[in-house]
Amino acid sequence: MNASIPLTQLRSGQSATILGFSPDIAPQCRKLLQHLGIHRQTAITLIRRAPLGDPLQLQVLGSQFSLRSSEACHIYVEYSN
């Protein structure tokens, strides 16, 4: 079994499965992420990083959107095989 890592540690083009959120995430941030489709056991792909590394362009459930690293660091994932 793979170890959980923050979403920010993925490289461009890598996919992972969402395991959950860090315990110190703000409730309103968690709610926003859940509205975007970020739920446990959902596949997520890091499409690319902006030129300076922030924000991250992600794909979840067929939708693409960007998140700041300060938000993405609260999402824990494991690499997909």
KOLZA-419669 format. One record per atom (N, C-alpha, C): x, z, y; residue in one letter; atom name; residue number from 0. Coordinates in pm, whole numbers, always signed. Example, Ala and Ser with C-alpha at 12.3 -4.5 7.8 and 13.67 -1.06 7.14 Angstrom:
BEGIN
+--------+--------+--------+------+------+------+
!      x !      z !      y ! resn ! name ! resi !
+--------+--------+--------+------+------+------+
!  +1319 !   +780 !   -569 !    a !    N !    0 !
!  +1230 !   +780 !   -450 !    a !   CA !    0 !
!  +1320 !   +780 !   -330 !    a !    C !    0 !
!  +1285 !   +708 !   -225 !    s !    N !    1 !
!  +1367 !   +714 !   -106 !    s !   CA !    1 !
!  +1290 !   +787 !     +3 !    s !    C !    1 !
+--------+--------+--------+------+------+------+
//
This chain:
BEGIN
+--------+--------+--------+------+------+------+
!      x !      z !      y ! resn ! name ! resi !
+--------+--------+--------+------+------+------+
!    +84 !     +0 !   -118 !    m !    N !    0 !
!     +0 !     +0 !     +0 !    m !   CA !    0 !
!    +88 !     +0 !   +125 !    m !    C !    0 !
!    +50 !    -77 !   +222 !    n !    N !    1 !
!   +127 !    -86 !   +346 !    n !   CA !    1 !
!    +99 !    +35 !   +435 !    n !    C !    1 !
!   +195 !    +69 !   +516 !    a !    N !    2 !
!   +178 !   +179 !   +612 !    a !   CA !    2 !
!    +97 !   +130 !   +732 !    a !    C !    2 !
!    +28 !   +222 !   +795 !    s !    N !    3 !
!    -46 !   +184 !   +915 !    s !   CA !    3 !
!    +51 !   +176 !  +1032 !    s !    C !    3 !
!    +28 !    +78 !  +1116 !    i !    N !    4 !
!   +111 !    +56 !  +1235 !    i !   CA !    4 !
!    +20 !    +27 !  +1353 !    i !    C !    4 !
!    +66 !    +50 !  +1475 !    p !    N !    5 !
!    -13 !    +11 !  +1591 !    p !   CA !    5 !
!    -21 !   -142 !  +1599 !    p !    C !    5 !
!   -132 !   -191 !  +1646 !    l !    N !    6 !
!   -153 !   -335 !  +1661 !    l !   CA !    6 !
!    -42 !   -399 !  +1744 !    l !    C !    6 !
!    +15 !   -327 !  +1836 !    t !    N !    7 !
!   +120 !   -380 !  +1924 !    t !   CA !    7 !
!   +247 !   -417 !  +1848 !    t !    C !    7 !
!   +262 !   -373 !  +1723 !    q !    N !    8 !
!   +382 !   -406 !  +1645 !    q !   CA !    8 !
!   +370 !   -538 !  +1569 !    q !    C !    8 !
!   +252 !   -600 !  +1571 !    l !    N !    9 !
!   +240 !   -732 !  +1507 !    l !   CA !    9 !
!   +317 !   -835 !  +1588 !    l !    C !    9 !
!   +359 !   -940 !  +1520 !    r !    N !   10 !
!   +422 !  -1054 !  +1587 !    r !   CA !   10 !
!   +318 !  -1163 !  +1605 !    r !    C !   10 !
!   +345 !  -1255 !  +1696 !    s !    N !   11 !
!   +253 !  -1366 !  +1718 !    s !   CA !   11 !
!   +228 !  -1440 !  +1588 !    s !    C !   11 !
!   +100 !  -1467 !  +1560 !    g !    N !   12 !
!    +61 !  -1539 !  +1440 !    g !   CA !   12 !
!    +33 !  -1450 !  +1320 !    g !    C !   12 !
!    +67 !  -1322 !  +1327 !    q !    N !   13 !
!    +44 !  -1232 !  +1214 !    q !   CA !   13 !
!    -99 !  -1181 !  +1213 !    q !    C !   13 !
!   -150 !  -1162 !  +1091 !    s !    N !   14 !
!   -283 !  -1106 !  +1071 !    s !   CA !   14 !
!   -272 !   -970 !  +1006 !    s !    C !   14 !
!   -375 !   -890 !  +1026 !    a !    N !   15 !
!   -378 !   -755 !   +971 !    a !   CA !   15 !
!   -523 !   -713 !   +952 !    a !    C !   15 !
!   -540 !   -600 !   +885 !    t !    N !   16 !
!   -671 !   -539 !   +867 !    t !   CA !   16 !
!   -676 !   -412 !   +950 !    t !    C !   16 !
!   -783 !   -395 !  +1025 !    i !    N !   17 !
!   -797 !   -277 !  +1111 !    i !   CA !   17 !
!   -826 !   -155 !  +1025 !    i !    C !   17 !
!   -749 !    -49 !  +1047 !    l !    N !   18 !
!   -769 !    +77 !   +975 !    l !   CA !   18 !
!   -845 !   +179 !  +1057 !    l !    C !   18 !
!   -834 !   +172 !  +1188 !    g !    N !   19 !
!   -904 !   +267 !  +1274 !    g !   CA !   19 !
!   -834 !   +284 !  +1407 !    g !    C !   19 !
!   -873 !   +390 !  +1477 !    f !    N !   20 !
!   -822 !   +419 !  +1610 !    f !   CA !   20 !
!   -738 !   +546 !  +1609 !    f !    C !   20 !
!   -648 !   +556 !  +1704 !    s !    N !   21 !
!   -571 !   +681 !  +1718 !    s !   CA !   21 !
!   -667 !   +790 !  +1767 !    s !    C !   21 !
!   -639 !   +916 !  +1731 !    p !    N !   22 !
!   -730 !  +1024 !  +1769 !    p !   CA !   22 !
!   -735 !  +1052 !  +1920 !    p !    C !   22 !
!   -634 !  +1008 !  +1993 !    d !    N !   23 !
!   -632 !  +1037 !  +2137 !    d !   CA !   23 !
!   -689 !   +926 !  +2224 !    d !    C !   23 !
!   -758 !   +829 !  +2164 !    i !    N !   24 !
!   -819 !   +720 !  +2241 !    i !   CA !   24 !
!   -937 !   +774 !  +2322 !    i !    C !   24 !
!   -951 !   +726 !  +2444 !    a !    N !   25 !
!  -1064 !   +767 !  +2528 !    a !   CA !   25 !
!  -1194 !   +714 !  +2467 !    a !    C !   25 !
!  -1300 !   +793 !  +2468 !    p !    N !   26 !
!  -1427 !   +750 !  +2408 !    p !   CA !   26 !
!  -1480 !   +618 !  +2466 !    p !    C !   26 !
!  -1466 !   +597 !  +2597 !    q !    N !   27 !
!  -1515 !   +473 !  +2656 !    q !   CA !   27 !
!  -1432 !   +353 !  +2612 !    q !    C !   27 !
!  -1303 !   +373 !  +2588 !    c !    N !   28 !
!  -1217 !   +265 !  +2538 !    c !   CA !   28 !
!  -1255 !   +231 !  +2394 !    c !    C !   28 !
!  -1279 !   +332 !  +2311 !    r !    N !   29 !
!  -1322 !   +309 !  +2173 !    r !   CA !   29 !
!  -1452 !   +230 !  +2170 !    r !    C !   29 !
!  -1545 !   +267 !  +2256 !    k !    N !   30 !
!  -1675 !   +199 !  +2260 !    k !   CA !   30 !
!  -1658 !    +52 !  +2301 !    k !    C !   30 !
!  -1575 !    +26 !  +2401 !    l !    N !   31 !
!  -1548 !   -112 !  +2444 !    l !   CA !   31 !
!  -1489 !   -193 !  +2330 !    l !    C !   31 !
!  -1390 !   -137 !  +2261 !    l !    N !   32 !
!  -1326 !   -208 !  +2150 !    l !   CA !   32 !
!  -1425 !   -236 !  +2038 !    l !    C !   32 !
!  -1513 !   -142 !  +2009 !    q !    N !   33 !
!  -1613 !   -163 !  +1905 !    q !   CA !   33 !
!  -1711 !   -273 !  +1945 !    q !    C !   33 !
!  -1745 !   -282 !  +2073 !    h !    N !   34 !
!  -1833 !   -389 !  +2121 !    h !   CA !   34 !
!  -1766 !   -526 !  +2106 !    h !    C !   34 !
!  -1634 !   -528 !  +2107 !    l !    N !   35 !
!  -1559 !   -653 !  +2088 !    l !   CA !   35 !
!  -1546 !   -691 !  +1941 !    l !    C !   35 !
!  -1594 !   -605 !  +1850 !    g !    N !   36 !
!  -1588 !   -635 !  +1707 !    g !   CA !   36 !
!  -1474 !   -568 !  +1634 !    g !    C !   36 !
!  -1407 !   -476 !  +1700 !    i !    N !   37 !
!  -1294 !   -407 !  +1638 !    i !   CA !   37 !
!  -1346 !   -286 !  +1561 !    i !    C !   37 !
!  -1361 !   -306 !  +1430 !    h !    N !   38 !
!  -1413 !   -204 !  +1339 !    h !   CA !   38 !
!  -1321 !   -194 !  +1219 !    h !    C !   38 !
!  -1327 !    -81 !  +1147 !    r !    N !   39 !
!  -1247 !    -62 !  +1025 !    r !   CA !   39 !
!  -1275 !   -176 !   +927 !    r !    C !   39 !
!  -1169 !   -217 !   +859 !    q !    N !   40 !
!  -1172 !   -319 !   +754 !    q !   CA !   40 !
!  -1201 !   -460 !   +806 !    q !    C !   40 !
!  -1190 !   -481 !   +935 !    t !    N !   41 !
!  -1208 !   -613 !   +995 !    t !   CA !   41 !
!  -1071 !   -679 !  +1012 !    t !    C !   41 !
!  -1065 !   -808 !   +984 !    a !    N !   42 !
!   -940 !   -883 !  +1001 !    a !   CA !   42 !
!   -916 !   -908 !  +1150 !    a !    C !   42 !
!   -790 !   -901 !  +1190 !    i !    N !   43 !
!   -751 !   -927 !  +1328 !    i !   CA !   43 !
!   -620 !  -1005 !  +1327 !    i !    C !   43 !
!   -607 !  -1101 !  +1418 !    t !    N !   44 !
!   -486 !  -1183 !  +1429 !    t !   CA !   44 !
!   -433 !  -1175 !  +1571 !    t !    C !   44 !
!   -303 !  -1153 !  +1582 !    l !    N !   45 !
!   -237 !  -1159 !  +1712 !    l !   CA !   45 !
!   -201 !  -1305 !  +1735 !    l !    C !   45 !
!   -274 !  -1372 !  +1823 !    i !    N !   46 !
!   -250 !  -1514 !  +1850 !    i !   CA !   46 !
!   -118 !  -1532 !  +1924 !    i !    C !   46 !
!   -102 !  -1459 !  +2033 !    r !    N !   47 !
!    +23 !  -1466 !  +2110 !    r !   CA !   47 !
!    +25 !  -1355 !  +2215 !    r !    C !   47 !
!   +144 !  -1336 !  +2269 !    r !    N !   48 !
!   +164 !  -1242 !  +2379 !    r !   CA !   48 !
!   +185 !  -1321 !  +2507 !    r !    C !   48 !
!   +145 !  -1264 !  +2618 !    a !    N !   49 !
!   +173 !  -1325 !  +2747 !    a !   CA !   49 !
!   +324 !  -1329 !  +2767 !    a !    C !   49 !
!   +374 !  -1413 !  +2858 !    p !    N !   50 !
!   +519 !  -1427 !  +2876 !    p !   CA !   50 !
!   +596 !  -1297 !  +2895 !    p !    C !   50 !
!   +538 !  -1199 !  +2960 !    l !    N !   51 !
!   +608 !  -1071 !  +2979 !    l !   CA !   51 !
!   +568 !   -968 !  +2873 !    l !    C !   51 !
!   +496 !  -1013 !  +2770 !    g !    N !   52 !
!   +460 !   -925 !  +2659 !    g !   CA !   52 !
!   +326 !   -856 !  +2670 !    g !    C !   52 !
!   +259 !   -871 !  +2781 !    d !    N !   53 !
!   +131 !   -802 !  +2803 !    d !   CA !   53 !
!    +44 !   -889 !  +2892 !    d !    C !   53 !
!    -78 !   -918 !  +2859 !    p !    N !   54 !
!   -160 !   -869 !  +2749 !    p !   CA !   54 !
!   -137 !   -946 !  +2619 !    p !    C !   54 !
!   -210 !   -903 !  +2515 !    l !    N !   55 !
!   -206 !   -967 !  +2383 !    l !   CA !   55 !
!   -333 !  -1050 !  +2366 !    l !    C !   55 !
!   -318 !  -1172 !  +2317 !    q !    N !   56 !
!   -435 !  -1254 !  +2285 !    q !   CA !   56 !
!   -466 !  -1234 !  +2137 !    q !    C !   56 !
!   -589 !  -1192 !  +2107 !    l !    N !   57 !
!   -629 !  -1156 !  +1972 !    l !   CA !   57 !
!   -746 !  -1240 !  +1924 !    l !    C !   57 !
!   -762 !  -1247 !  +1793 !    q !    N !   58 !
!   -880 !  -1311 !  +1735 !    q !   CA !   58 !
!   -942 !  -1214 !  +1635 !    q !    C !   58 !
!  -1072 !  -1190 !  +1653 !    v !    N !   59 !
!  -1150 !  -1104 !  +1564 !    v !   CA !   59 !
!  -1285 !  -1170 !  +1542 !    v !    C !   59 !
!  -1323 !  -1186 !  +1416 !    l !    N !   60 !
!  -1454 !  -1242 !  +1381 !    l !   CA !   60 !
!  -1481 !  -1375 !  +1451 !    l !    C !   60 !
!  -1379 !  -1458 !  +1464 !    g !    N !   61 !
!  -1394 !  -1591 !  +1524 !    g !   CA !   61 !
!  -1390 !  -1594 !  +1676 !    g !    C !   61 !
!  -1382 !  -1480 !  +1741 !    s !    N !   62 !
!  -1375 !  -1474 !  +1887 !    s !   CA !   62 !
!  -1234 !  -1439 !  +1931 !    s !    C !   62 !
!  -1193 !  -1498 !  +2042 !    q !    N !   63 !
!  -1062 !  -1467 !  +2098 !    q !   CA !   63 !
!  -1079 !  -1394 !  +2231 !    q !    C !   63 !
!   -994 !  -1296 !  +2254 !    f !    N !   64 !
!   -995 !  -1220 !  +2378 !    f !   CA !   64 !
!   -858 !  -1158 !  +2397 !    f !    C !   64 !
!   -834 !  -1103 !  +2514 !    s !    N !   65 !
!   -706 !  -1040 !  +2544 !    s !   CA !   65 !
!   -725 !   -890 !  +2567 !    s !    C !   65 !
!   -625 !   -814 !  +2525 !    l !    N !   66 !
!   -622 !   -669 !  +2546 !    l !   CA !   66 !
!   -486 !   -631 !  +2603 !    l !    C !   66 !
!   -486 !   -532 !  +2689 !    r !    N !   67 !
!   -359 !   -476 !  +2737 !    r !   CA !   67 !
!   -291 !   -401 !  +2624 !    r !    C !   67 !
!   -162 !   -393 !  +2627 !    s !    N !   68 !
!    -88 !   -317 !  +2527 !    s !   CA !   68 !
!   -129 !   -170 !  +2529 !    s !    C !   68 !
!   -163 !   -119 !  +2647 !    s !    N !   69 !
!   -204 !    +21 !  +2658 !    s !   CA !   69 !
!   -335 !    +49 !  +2584 !    s !    C !   69 !
!   -416 !    -54 !  +2562 !    e !    N !   70 !
!   -539 !    -40 !  +2482 !    e !   CA !   70 !
!   -509 !    -69 !  +2335 !    e !    C !   70 !
!   -433 !   -174 !  +2311 !    a !    N !   71 !
!   -404 !   -217 !  +2174 !    a !   CA !   71 !
!   -322 !   -115 !  +2096 !    a !    C !   71 !
!   -245 !    -33 !  +2164 !    c !    N !   72 !
!   -162 !    +65 !  +2093 !    c !   CA !   72 !
!   -245 !   +172 !  +2023 !    c !    C !   72 !
!   -372 !   +183 !  +2056 !    h !    N !   73 !
!   -462 !   +281 !  +1994 !    h !   CA !   73 !
!   -530 !   +227 !  +1869 !    h !    C !   73 !
!   -507 !   +100 !  +1836 !    i !    N !   74 !
!   -568 !    +38 !  +1717 !    i !   CA !   74 !
!   -463 !    +35 !  +1607 !    i !    C !   74 !
!   -497 !    +94 !  +1494 !    y !    N !   75 !
!   -404 !    +98 !  +1381 !    y !   CA !   75 !
!   -447 !     -2 !  +1275 !    y !    C !   75 !
!   -348 !    -74 !  +1222 !    v !    N !   76 !
!   -373 !   -183 !  +1128 !    v !   CA !   76 !
!   -274 !   -174 !  +1012 !    v !    C !   76 !
!   -301 !   -253 !   +908 !    e !    N !   77 !
!   -201 !   -276 !   +804 !    e !   CA !   77 !
!   -193 !   -426 !   +784 !    e !    C !   77 !
!    -71 !   -473 !   +754 !    y !    N !   78 !
!    -48 !   -616 !   +736 !    y !   CA !   78 !
!   -137 !   -671 !   +627 !    y !    C !   78 !
!   -188 !   -792 !   +649 !    s !    N !   79 !
!   -264 !   -862 !   +545 !    s !   CA !   79 !
!   -167 !   -934 !   +454 !    s !    C !   79 !
!   -203 !   -948 !   +329 !    n !    N !   80 !
!   -117 !  -1020 !   +233 !    n !   CA !   80 !
!   -137 !  -1168 !   +242 !    n !    C !   80 !
+--------+--------+--------+------+------+------+
//
